[in-house]
Amino acid sequence: MDFEILGPITQEETFASGKGIRELARLQRVYGRGRWRKRKGIAEVKLADGSICRVELHWYEATGIGRREFKIKRYLPDV
């Protein structure tokens, strides 16, 4: 991850779960079996260059395993 999440993630939403996740086999092989979900939300992040901005994040999450593989999907205007 080349960014740091500052504060809580808001507007969390699950948009894929179980067999709806294309990467399911890889996730289970790398992190273990679990009820995997692909989620998204809004957060403020600090980028590698030190700038702070609001972004839409996507990540994978499973009960007992936690949140894995955060990625920035788009930058949002500051409110």
N, CA, C and O atoms as a GROMACS GRO file, in nm:
protein
  316
    1MET      N    1   0.085  -0.117   0.000
    1MET     CA    2   0.000   0.000   0.000
    1MET      C    3   0.090   0.124   0.000
    1MET      O    4   0.176   0.137   0.086
    2ASP      N    5   0.070   0.212  -0.093
    2ASP     CA    6   0.150   0.333  -0.099
    2ASP      C    7   0.072   0.454  -0.046
    2ASP      O    8   0.094   0.567  -0.088
    3PHE      N    9  -0.018   0.426   0.048
    3PHE     CA   10  -0.095   0.532   0.114
    3PHE      C   11  -0.132   0.485   0.254
    3PHE      O   12  -0.127   0.366   0.285
    4GLU      N   13  -0.169   0.582   0.337
    4GLU     CA   14  -0.209   0.553   0.476
    4GLU      C   15  -0.350   0.604   0.496
    4GLU      O   16  -0.381   0.718   0.462
    5ILE      N   17  -0.436   0.520   0.552
    5ILE     CA   18  -0.575   0.560   0.576
    5ILE      C   19  -0.579   0.643   0.704
    5ILE      O   20  -0.530   0.600   0.809
    6LEU      N   21  -0.639   0.762   0.694
    6LEU     CA   22  -0.652   0.852   0.809
    6LEU      C   23  -0.798   0.849   0.855
    6LEU      O   24  -0.886   0.885   0.778
    7GLY      N   25  -0.824   0.810   0.976
    7GLY     CA   26  -0.961   0.812   1.029
    7GLY      C   27  -1.044   0.695   0.980
    7GLY      O   28  -0.993   0.601   0.919
    8PRO      N   29  -1.174   0.703   1.008
    8PRO     CA   30  -1.264   0.592   0.974
    8PRO      C   31  -1.302   0.590   0.826
    8PRO      O   32  -1.295   0.692   0.757
    9ILE      N   33  -1.344   0.473   0.780
    9ILE     CA   34  -1.398   0.459   0.645
    9ILE      C   35  -1.550   0.474   0.657
    9ILE      O   36  -1.613   0.406   0.737
   10THR      N   37  -1.608   0.563   0.578
   10THR     CA   38  -1.752   0.588   0.584
   10THR      C   39  -1.821   0.534   0.460
   10THR      O   40  -1.756   0.498   0.362
   11GLN      N   41  -1.952   0.529   0.465
   11GLN     CA   42  -2.036   0.484   0.355
   11GLN      C   43  -1.992   0.346   0.303
   11GLN      O   44  -1.986   0.323   0.183
   12GLU      N   45  -1.961   0.256   0.397
   12GLU     CA   46  -1.918   0.121   0.358
   12GLU      C   47  -2.032   0.046   0.293
   12GLU      O   48  -2.148   0.056   0.335
   13GLU      N   49  -1.998  -0.030   0.191
   13GLU     CA   50  -2.099  -0.103   0.115
   13GLU      C   51  -2.037  -0.230   0.058
   13GLU      O   52  -1.926  -0.227   0.005
   14THR      N   53  -2.108  -0.343   0.068
   14THR     CA   54  -2.065  -0.467   0.006
   14THR      C   55  -2.125  -0.473  -0.133
   14THR      O   56  -2.246  -0.456  -0.149
   15PHE      N   57  -2.043  -0.498  -0.235
   15PHE     CA   58  -2.097  -0.506  -0.370
   15PHE      C   59  -2.069  -0.639  -0.438
   15PHE      O   60  -2.110  -0.658  -0.552
   16ALA      N   61  -1.999  -0.730  -0.371
   16ALA     CA   62  -1.982  -0.866  -0.423
   16ALA      C   63  -1.949  -0.958  -0.307
   16ALA      O   64  -1.882  -0.917  -0.212
   17SER      N   65  -1.996  -1.081  -0.314
   17SER     CA   66  -1.965  -1.178  -0.209
   17SER      C   67  -1.963  -1.318  -0.266
   17SER      O   68  -2.023  -1.345  -0.370
   18GLY      N   69  -1.894  -1.407  -0.197
   18GLY     CA   70  -1.889  -1.547  -0.238
   18GLY      C   71  -1.839  -1.565  -0.381
   18GLY      O   72  -1.736  -1.510  -0.419
   19LYS      N   73  -1.912  -1.640  -0.458
   19LYS     CA   74  -1.872  -1.672  -0.596
   19LYS      C   75  -1.880  -1.552  -0.689
   19LYS      O   76  -1.834  -1.560  -0.803
   20GLY      N   77  -1.936  -1.442  -0.644
   20GLY     CA   78  -1.940  -1.319  -0.722
   20GLY      C   79  -1.805  -1.248  -0.727
   20GLY      O   80  -1.789  -1.151  -0.801
   21ILE      N   81  -1.708  -1.295  -0.650
   21ILE     CA   82  -1.575  -1.236  -0.647
   21ILE      C   83  -1.486  -1.315  -0.743
   21ILE      O   84  -1.467  -1.436  -0.725
   22ARG      N   85  -1.432  -1.249  -0.842
   22ARG     CA   86  -1.346  -1.316  -0.942
   22ARG      C   87  -1.219  -1.374  -0.879
   22ARG      O   88  -1.169  -1.477  -0.924
   23GLU      N   89  -1.168  -1.308  -0.778
   23GLU     CA   90  -1.041  -1.346  -0.715
   23GLU      C   91  -1.058  -1.443  -0.599
   23GLU      O   92  -0.965  -1.459  -0.520
   24LEU      N   93  -1.173  -1.506  -0.585
   24LEU     CA   94  -1.203  -1.588  -0.468
   24LEU      C   95  -1.101  -1.699  -0.445
   24LEU      O   96  -1.054  -1.717  -0.333
   25ALA      N   97  -1.066  -1.774  -0.547
   25ALA     CA   98  -0.971  -1.885  -0.532
   25ALA      C   99  -0.836  -1.834  -0.482
   25ALA      O  100  -0.775  -1.896  -0.395
   26ARG      N  101  -0.788  -1.723  -0.537
   26ARG     CA  102  -0.660  -1.667  -0.493
   26ARG      C  103  -0.667  -1.618  -0.348
   26ARG      O  104  -0.574  -1.641  -0.271
   27LEU      N  105  -0.776  -1.551  -0.312
   27LEU     CA  106  -0.791  -1.503  -0.175
   27LEU      C  107  -0.789  -1.619  -0.076
   27LEU      O  108  -0.724  -1.611   0.028
   28GLN      N  109  -0.859  -1.726  -0.108
   28GLN     CA  110  -0.862  -1.842  -0.018
   28GLN      C  111  -0.725  -1.909  -0.010
   28GLN      O  112  -0.687  -1.957   0.097
   29ARG      N  113  -0.652  -1.912  -0.119
   29ARG     CA  114  -0.519  -1.974  -0.119
   29ARG      C  115  -0.420  -1.890  -0.037
   29ARG      O  116  -0.340  -1.945   0.039
   30VAL      N  117  -0.426  -1.758  -0.052
   30VAL     CA  118  -0.330  -1.670   0.015
   30VAL      C  119  -0.364  -1.646   0.161
   30VAL      O  120  -0.276  -1.654   0.247
   31TYR      N  121  -0.492  -1.618   0.192
   31TYR     CA  122  -0.530  -1.577   0.327
   31TYR      C  123  -0.610  -1.682   0.404
   31TYR      O  124  -0.618  -1.675   0.526
   32GLY      N  125  -0.668  -1.779   0.335
   32GLY     CA  126  -0.746  -1.883   0.401
   32GLY      C  127  -0.893  -1.875   0.364
   32GLY      O  128  -0.941  -1.775   0.310
   33ARG      N  129  -0.962  -1.982   0.396
   33ARG     CA  130  -1.104  -1.989   0.366
   33ARG      C  131  -1.182  -1.897   0.459
   33ARG      O  132  -1.145  -1.879   0.575
   34GLY      N  133  -1.287  -1.842   0.408
   34GLY     CA  134  -1.370  -1.752   0.487
   34GLY      C  135  -1.486  -1.704   0.403
   34GLY      O  136  -1.496  -1.735   0.285
   35ARG      N  137  -1.572  -1.627   0.465
   35ARG     CA  138  -1.685  -1.568   0.391
   35ARG      C  139  -1.637  -1.435   0.333
   35ARG      O  140  -1.652  -1.329   0.394
   36TRP      N  141  -1.579  -1.442   0.214
   36TRP     CA  142  -1.518  -1.326   0.152
   36TRP      C  143  -1.621  -1.233   0.091
   36TRP      O  144  -1.719  -1.277   0.030
   37ARG      N  145  -1.597  -1.104   0.108
   37ARG     CA  146  -1.682  -0.999   0.051
   37ARG      C  147  -1.592  -0.893  -0.010
   37ARG      O  148  -1.484  -0.864   0.043
   38LYS      N  149  -1.636  -0.834  -0.120
   38LYS     CA  150  -1.566  -0.720  -0.177
   38LYS      C  151  -1.645  -0.596  -0.136
   38LYS      O  152  -1.766  -0.589  -0.157
   39ARG      N  153  -1.575  -0.499  -0.077
   39ARG     CA  154  -1.642  -0.383  -0.019
   39ARG      C  155  -1.582  -0.254  -0.072
   39ARG      O  156  -1.473  -0.252  -0.128
   40LYS      N  157  -1.658  -0.145  -0.051
   40LYS     CA  158  -1.608  -0.013  -0.088
   40LYS      C  159  -1.653   0.088   0.015
   40LYS      O  160  -1.750   0.065   0.087
   41GLY      N  161  -1.582   0.200   0.021
   41GLY     CA  162  -1.616   0.306   0.114
   41GLY      C  163  -1.535   0.430   0.084
   41GLY      O  164  -1.448   0.430  -0.003
   42ILE      N  165  -1.564   0.537   0.158
   42ILE     CA  166  -1.499   0.666   0.140
   42ILE      C  167  -1.408   0.692   0.260
   42ILE      O  168  -1.446   0.669   0.375
   43ALA      N  169  -1.287   0.741   0.233
   43ALA     CA  170  -1.194   0.771   0.342
   43ALA      C  171  -1.096   0.879   0.299
   43ALA      O  172  -1.077   0.906   0.180
   44GLU      N  173  -1.034   0.941   0.399
   44GLU     CA  174  -0.924   1.033   0.373
   44GLU      C  175  -0.795   0.953   0.383
   44GLU      O  176  -0.778   0.873   0.476
   45VAL      N  177  -0.705   0.974   0.288
   45VAL     CA  178  -0.579   0.902   0.288
   45VAL      C  179  -0.463   1.000   0.273
   45VAL      O  180  -0.478   1.109   0.218
   46LYS      N  181  -0.348   0.958   0.323
   46LYS     CA  182  -0.224   1.033   0.305
   46LYS      C  183  -0.142   0.956   0.203
   46LYS      O  184  -0.105   0.841   0.226
   47LEU      N  185  -0.113   1.021   0.091
   47LEU     CA  186  -0.039   0.957  -0.017
   47LEU      C  187   0.111   0.958   0.012
   47LEU      O  188   0.156   1.025   0.106
   48ALA      N  189   0.187   0.884  -0.066
   48ALA     CA  190   0.331   0.873  -0.047
   48ALA      C  191   0.402   1.008  -0.055
   48ALA      O  192   0.505   1.027   0.009
   49ASP      N  193   0.347   1.102  -0.132
   49ASP     CA  194   0.410   1.234  -0.144
   49ASP      C  195   0.370   1.329  -0.031
   49ASP      O  196   0.415   1.444  -0.029
   50GLY      N  197   0.287   1.282   0.062
   50GLY     CA  198   0.247   1.362   0.178
   50GLY      C  199   0.115   1.434   0.163
   50GLY      O  200   0.066   1.491   0.261
   51SER      N  201   0.056   1.434   0.046
   51SER     CA  202  -0.072   1.503   0.027
   51SER      C  203  -0.186   1.420   0.085
   51SER      O  204  -0.180   1.297   0.090
   52ILE      N  205  -0.290   1.490   0.130
   52ILE     CA  206  -0.407   1.426   0.190
   52ILE      C  207  -0.527   1.452   0.100
   52ILE      O  208  -0.551   1.565   0.058
   53CYS      N  209  -0.603   1.346   0.069
   53CYS     CA  210  -0.720   1.362  -0.016
   53CYS      C  211  -0.827   1.259   0.018
   53CYS      O  212  -0.799   1.156   0.081
   54ARG      N  213  -0.949   1.288  -0.024
   54ARG     CA  214  -1.061   1.193  -0.008
   54ARG      C  215  -1.064   1.100  -0.127
   54ARG      O  216  -1.048   1.144  -0.241
   55VAL      N  217  -1.085   0.971  -0.101
   55VAL     CA  218  -1.085   0.872  -0.209
   55VAL      C  219  -1.194   0.769  -0.186
   55VAL      O  220  -1.246   0.754  -0.075
   56GLU      N  221  -1.228   0.698  -0.292
   56GLU     CA  222  -1.311   0.579  -0.281
   56GLU      C  223  -1.216   0.460  -0.276
   56GLU      O  224  -1.136   0.439  -0.367
   57LEU      N  225  -1.226   0.382  -0.169
   57LEU     CA  226  -1.141   0.264  -0.150
   57LEU      C  227  -1.219   0.138  -0.181
   57LEU      O  228  -1.340   0.132  -0.158
   58HIS      N  229  -1.152   0.037  -0.234
   58HIS     CA  230  -1.208  -0.097  -0.247
   58HIS      C  231  -1.115  -0.192  -0.174
   58HIS      O  232  -0.994  -0.171  -0.172
   59TRP      N  233  -1.172  -0.297  -0.112
   59TRP     CA  234  -1.092  -0.395  -0.041
   59TRP      C  235  -1.171  -0.526  -0.029
   59TRP      O  236  -1.292  -0.530  -0.055
   60TYR      N  237  -1.098  -0.632   0.010
   60TYR     CA  238  -1.160  -0.761   0.038
   60TYR      C  239  -1.164  -0.779   0.188
   60TYR      O  240  -1.075  -0.733   0.260
   61GLU      N  241  -1.268  -0.847   0.237
   61GLU     CA  242  -1.285  -0.864   0.381
   61GLU      C  243  -1.349  -0.999   0.409
   61GLU      O  244  -1.440  -1.042   0.337
   62ALA      N  245  -1.303  -1.065   0.515
   62ALA     CA  246  -1.363  -1.191   0.557
   62ALA      C  247  -1.365  -1.195   0.710
   62ALA      O  248  -1.273  -1.146   0.776
   63THR      N  249  -1.470  -1.254   0.765
   63THR     CA  250  -1.482  -1.268   0.909
   63THR      C  251  -1.367  -1.353   0.962
   63THR      O  252  -1.338  -1.460   0.907
   64GLY      N  253  -1.303  -1.307   1.068
   64GLY     CA  254  -1.192  -1.380   1.128
   64GLY      C  255  -1.059  -1.356   1.058
   64GLY      O  256  -0.954  -1.389   1.114
   65ILE      N  257  -1.060  -1.299   0.939
   65ILE     CA  258  -0.938  -1.271   0.864
   65ILE      C  259  -0.913  -1.122   0.859
   65ILE      O  260  -0.799  -1.077   0.872
   66GLY      N  261  -1.019  -1.044   0.840
   66GLY     CA  262  -1.007  -0.899   0.839
   66GLY      C  263  -1.004  -0.840   0.699
   66GLY      O  264  -1.031  -0.908   0.600
   67ARG      N  265  -0.968  -0.713   0.693
   67ARG     CA  266  -0.963  -0.639   0.567
   67ARG      C  267  -0.828  -0.661   0.501
   67ARG      O  268  -0.724  -0.657   0.567
   68ARG      N  269  -0.830  -0.686   0.369
   68ARG     CA  270  -0.707  -0.712   0.296
   68ARG      C  271  -0.710  -0.639   0.161
   68ARG      O  272  -0.817  -0.616   0.104
   69GLU      N  273  -0.593  -0.605   0.112
   69GLU     CA  274  -0.571  -0.554  -0.023
   69GLU      C  275  -0.653  -0.428  -0.057
   69GLU      O  276  -0.736  -0.428  -0.148
   70PHE      N  277  -0.628  -0.322   0.018
   70PHE     CA  278  -0.691  -0.193  -0.011
   70PHE      C  279  -0.637  -0.137  -0.140
   70PHE      O  280  -0.518  -0.151  -0.170
   71LYS      N  281  -0.723  -0.073  -0.219
   71LYS     CA  282  -0.678   0.000  -0.336
   71LYS      C  283  -0.766   0.122  -0.358
   71LYS      O  284  -0.886   0.121  -0.328
   72ILE      N  285  -0.705   0.226  -0.410
   72ILE     CA  286  -0.777   0.349  -0.441
   72ILE      C  287  -0.841   0.333  -0.578
   72ILE      O  288  -0.773   0.304  -0.676
   73LYS      N  289  -0.973   0.350  -0.585
   73LYS     CA  290  -1.042   0.338  -0.712
   73LYS      C  291  -1.063   0.473  -0.779
   73LYS      O  292  -1.055   0.484  -0.901
   74ARG      N  293  -1.089   0.577  -0.700
   74ARG     CA  294  -1.101   0.710  -0.759
   74ARG      C  295  -1.083   0.816  -0.652
   74ARG      O  296  -1.108   0.794  -0.533
   75TYR      N  297  -1.038   0.932  -0.697
   75TYR     CA  298  -1.019   1.048  -0.610
   75TYR      C  299  -1.146   1.130  -0.612
   75TYR      O  300  -1.207   1.150  -0.717
   76LEU      N  301  -1.186   1.179  -0.495
   76LEU     CA  302  -1.309   1.256  -0.482
   76LEU      C  303  -1.277   1.402  -0.449
   76LEU      O  304  -1.173   1.430  -0.389
   77PRO      N  305  -1.364   1.494  -0.487
   77PRO     CA  306  -1.341   1.634  -0.452
   77PRO      C  307  -1.356   1.654  -0.301
   77PRO      O  308  -1.440   1.588  -0.238
   78ASP      N  309  -1.279   1.741  -0.243
   78ASP     CA  310  -1.288   1.771  -0.100
   78ASP      C  311  -1.416   1.848  -0.074
   78ASP      O  312  -1.456   1.934  -0.152
   79VAL      N  313  -1.480   1.816   0.039
   79VAL     CA  314  -1.606   1.882   0.075
   79VAL      C  315  -1.579   1.990   0.177
   79VAL      O  316  -1.671   2.058   0.221
   0.00000   0.00000   0.00000
